């Protein structure tokens, strides 16, 4: 019986015929920043053989102690990987890594699988799928919901687009890094779902920021206000930790403000393309952009500070109230 070369293109995809296993397949990872690093670390701790590339060599070297192997280039990493994962900050970075003579696709082995976990425009995911198909490489867009603590704990939620057989074959990877993972449909579906989810994430954070400013302005003590809000049913789990950190004025980045700003831009561009009106998202984007002008790296929950500023509240204000003294228009 003839045994086929596992890297030879076939009528079916290689990854679909062979479920991915830690003991059998070599993984490559491009981009070990805020989210990429804890994801890569969990894969290493689960005994996957993993090589890593990052433009910042020191970031890749941080994973050596966990068993990771730094790669000299994207091309070298792609050539030696059965499965290539990426987690990059924006569309341009993704296309630069995969396209071109020195890119991943030009050097990847036919039959390998790409799992891009970056938050990008759906058309970018579809373009990756097209470029990969030209080289006999399957491409999934598997986007991430959750911030760095969830990545550390392996409790992310994943949204997948692309071939479903490929998605199912990668389940061993998903089980290590996520609590839940969902297949959504063809290429671009994972990217689209991520923008839908981050619409709620961003608007929800803005709503909380406004509510906190209102409560303080109306006389509620700030720490108690935040504490009680975090216990209510109306605050989503993704926002609870933000309220707890805000009690101590901690806006250190878990999901950076600049990335939420980038996601708002993607969301509004998608909305324009499909002619969906999103007035609340537009308003939240404006506040995010105003806070982003502060310059320093902050968490996206720092819009709380921006709404305090607009309400003329200091971060230490105990809310000793302006009830009855405001000249603000009353809504009847």
QUICORSUL-V102524 format. One record per residue. N is the residue number from 1. RES is the residue in three letters. NEAR is the number of other C-alpha atoms within 8 Angstrom. Layout:
BEGIN
N|RES|NEAR ; N|RES|NEAR
END
This chain:
BEGIN
1|UNK|2 ; 2|UNK|3 ; 3|UNK|4 ; 4|UNK|5 ; 5|UNK|5 ; 6|UNK|6 ; 7|UNK|9 ; 8|UNK|8 ; 9|UNK|10 ; 10|UNK|7 ; 11|UNK|4 ; 12|UNK|7 ; 13|UNK|11 ; 14|UNK|13 ; 15|UNK|14 ; 16|UNK|11 ; 17|UNK|8 ; 18|UNK|7 ; 19|UNK|11 ; 20|UNK|12 ; 21|UNK|8 ; 22|UNK|11 ; 23|UNK|7 ; 24|UNK|6 ; 25|UNK|12 ; 26|UNK|13 ; 27|UNK|13 ; 28|UNK|16 ; 29|UNK|14 ; 30|UNK|14 ; 31|UNK|13 ; 32|UNK|16 ; 33|UNK|9 ; 34|UNK|9 ; 35|UNK|11 ; 36|UNK|13 ; 37|UNK|11 ; 38|UNK|12 ; 39|UNK|12 ; 40|UNK|11 ; 41|UNK|10 ; 42|UNK|12 ; 43|UNK|13 ; 44|UNK|13 ; 45|UNK|8 ; 46|UNK|8 ; 47|UNK|8 ; 48|UNK|13 ; 49|UNK|12 ; 50|UNK|14 ; 51|UNK|13 ; 52|UNK|15 ; 53|UNK|17 ; 54|UNK|10 ; 55|UNK|5 ; 56|UNK|6 ; 57|UNK|9 ; 58|UNK|6 ; 59|UNK|11 ; 60|UNK|15 ; 61|UNK|10 ; 62|UNK|7 ; 63|UNK|11 ; 64|UNK|10 ; 65|UNK|6 ; 66|UNK|8 ; 67|UNK|9 ; 68|UNK|14 ; 69|UNK|11 ; 70|UNK|11 ; 71|UNK|10 ; 72|UNK|7 ; 73|UNK|7 ; 74|UNK|13 ; 75|UNK|12 ; 76|UNK|10 ; 77|UNK|15 ; 78|UNK|14 ; 79|UNK|10 ; 80|UNK|10 ; 81|UNK|14 ; 82|UNK|11 ; 83|UNK|12 ; 84|UNK|14 ; 85|UNK|12 ; 86|UNK|12 ; 87|UNK|14 ; 88|UNK|13 ; 89|UNK|9 ; 90|UNK|10 ; 91|UNK|10 ; 92|UNK|6 ; 93|UNK|9 ; 94|UNK|11 ; 95|UNK|10 ; 96|UNK|9 ; 97|UNK|9 ; 98|UNK|11 ; 99|UNK|12 ; 100|UNK|8 ; 101|UNK|6 ; 102|UNK|9 ; 103|UNK|13 ; 104|UNK|14 ; 105|UNK|13 ; 106|UNK|12 ; 107|UNK|12 ; 108|UNK|14 ; 109|UNK|13 ; 110|UNK|10 ; 111|UNK|15 ; 112|UNK|16 ; 113|UNK|14 ; 114|UNK|11 ; 115|UNK|12 ; 116|UNK|12 ; 117|UNK|12 ; 118|UNK|14 ; 119|UNK|14 ; 120|UNK|10 ; 121|UNK|11 ; 122|UNK|12 ; 123|UNK|7 ; 124|UNK|11 ; 125|UNK|13 ; 126|UNK|10 ; 127|UNK|8 ; 128|UNK|11 ; 129|UNK|13 ; 130|UNK|8 ; 131|UNK|10 ; 132|UNK|12 ; 133|UNK|10 ; 134|UNK|7 ; 135|UNK|10 ; 136|UNK|11 ; 137|UNK|15 ; 138|UNK|14 ; 139|UNK|14 ; 140|UNK|16 ; 141|UNK|18 ; 142|UNK|14 ; 143|UNK|14 ; 144|UNK|12 ; 145|UNK|9 ; 146|UNK|11 ; 147|UNK|10 ; 148|UNK|11 ; 149|UNK|8 ; 150|UNK|10 ; 151|UNK|15 ; 152|UNK|10 ; 153|UNK|7 ; 154|UNK|12 ; 155|UNK|12 ; 156|UNK|14 ; 157|UNK|12 ; 158|UNK|13 ; 159|UNK|17 ; 160|UNK|17 ; 161|UNK|18 ; 162|UNK|15 ; 163|UNK|12 ; 164|UNK|9 ; 165|UNK|8 ; 166|UNK|14 ; 167|UNK|13 ; 168|UNK|9 ; 169|UNK|13 ; 170|UNK|11 ; 171|UNK|10 ; 172|UNK|11 ; 173|UNK|9 ; 174|UNK|10 ; 175|UNK|8 ; 176|UNK|10 ; 177|UNK|14 ; 178|UNK|13 ; 179|UNK|9 ; 180|UNK|8 ; 181|UNK|10 ; 182|UNK|8 ; 183|UNK|10 ; 184|UNK|10 ; 185|UNK|12 ; 186|UNK|8 ; 187|UNK|14 ; 188|UNK|15 ; 189|UNK|15 ; 190|UNK|17 ; 191|UNK|18 ; 192|UNK|10 ; 193|UNK|10 ; 194|UNK|13 ; 195|UNK|12 ; 196|UNK|9 ; 197|UNK|9 ; 198|UNK|9 ; 199|UNK|11 ; 200|UNK|8 ; 201|UNK|9 ; 202|UNK|12 ; 203|UNK|11 ; 204|UNK|9 ; 205|UNK|12 ; 206|UNK|12 ; 207|UNK|8 ; 208|UNK|9 ; 209|UNK|14 ; 210|UNK|10 ; 211|UNK|8 ; 212|UNK|12 ; 213|UNK|13 ; 214|UNK|8 ; 215|UNK|12 ; 216|UNK|17 ; 217|UNK|14 ; 218|UNK|11 ; 219|UNK|12 ; 220|UNK|13 ; 221|UNK|10 ; 222|UNK|13 ; 223|UNK|7 ; 224|UNK|8 ; 225|UNK|12 ; 226|UNK|13 ; 227|UNK|11 ; 228|UNK|8 ; 229|UNK|9 ; 230|UNK|12 ; 231|UNK|8 ; 232|UNK|7 ; 233|UNK|5 ; 234|UNK|4 ; 235|UNK|10 ; 236|UNK|7 ; 237|UNK|6 ; 238|UNK|8 ; 239|UNK|11 ; 240|UNK|11 ; 241|UNK|9 ; 242|UNK|9 ; 243|UNK|12 ; 244|UNK|11 ; 245|UNK|10 ; 246|UNK|10 ; 247|UNK|11 ; 248|UNK|6 ; 249|UNK|7 ; 250|UNK|7 ; 251|UNK|11 ; 252|UNK|7 ; 253|UNK|10 ; 254|UNK|9 ; 255|UNK|11 ; 256|UNK|11 ; 257|UNK|15 ; 258|UNK|9 ; 259|UNK|9 ; 260|UNK|12 ; 261|UNK|11 ; 262|UNK|9 ; 263|UNK|11 ; 264|UNK|12 ; 265|UNK|9 ; 266|UNK|11 ; 267|UNK|11 ; 268|UNK|11 ; 269|UNK|8 ; 270|UNK|9 ; 271|UNK|11 ; 272|UNK|9 ; 273|UNK|7 ; 274|UNK|6 ; 275|UNK|6 ; 276|UNK|7 ; 277|UNK|6 ; 278|UNK|8 ; 279|UNK|6 ; 280|UNK|7 ; 281|UNK|12 ; 282|UNK|9 ; 283|UNK|8 ; 284|UNK|11 ; 285|UNK|11 ; 286|UNK|8 ; 287|UNK|12 ; 288|UNK|13 ; 289|UNK|9 ; 290|UNK|9 ; 291|UNK|11 ; 292|UNK|10 ; 293|UNK|6 ; 294|UNK|6 ; 295|UNK|5 ; 296|UNK|5 ; 297|UNK|9 ; 298|UNK|11 ; 299|UNK|12 ; 300|UNK|14 ; 301|UNK|11 ; 302|UNK|11 ; 303|UNK|13 ; 304|UNK|13 ; 305|UNK|10 ; 306|UNK|11 ; 307|UNK|12 ; 308|UNK|13 ; 309|UNK|9 ; 310|UNK|7 ; 311|UNK|8 ; 312|UNK|6 ; 313|UNK|13 ; 314|UNK|7 ; 315|UNK|7 ; 316|UNK|5 ; 317|UNK|9 ; 318|UNK|9 ; 319|UNK|13 ; 320|UNK|11 ; 321|UNK|9 ; 322|UNK|9 ; 323|UNK|8 ; 324|UNK|4 ; 325|UNK|5 ; 326|UNK|6 ; 327|UNK|4 ; 328|UNK|4 ; 329|UNK|4 ; 330|UNK|4 ; 331|UNK|3 ; 332|UNK|2
END
